[in-house]
Amino acid sequence: MNKTKMTYFKDEDILHLIISDENEASSVELSPNITAELNENGELIGIEILDASSFIRDSILEAAQAKMLNLPKPYKSFERT
C-alpha cells in the first residue's frame, strides 16, 4: 500500500484522501457528503468529503467541546461551612 495522499479542491470544496492508487470499482456513502471508494475486492482505497471546510470545522469544534466537557474545573469551589 502506498502512502496516503490528500488533495483539496478549493473551488469545489472537496477533500479527497487517496489511500491506494488502485482503480475504484465501487463506492459507499458513509454519511451525507462522505463517500468511501472501494477497489474490486471491496477494500477501502479512498475517501471523498464534499463541503469539506464545513465538515472539518464542525468535526474540530465537536471534538474540542467534548474534550472541554470532560476537563476538571481549573479552580476550587469555595463553600461556606
Long-range contacts (C-beta under 8 A, 24 or more apart in sequence): 8-52, 12-50, 13-50, 13-51, 13-52, 13-53, 13-54, 14-48, 14-49, 14-50, 14-52, 15-48, 15-49, 15-52, 15-55, 15-56, 16-46, 16-47, 16-48, 16-49, 17-46, 17-47, 17-48, 17-49, 18-45, 18-46, 19-44, 19-45, 19-46, 19-47, 20-45, 20-46
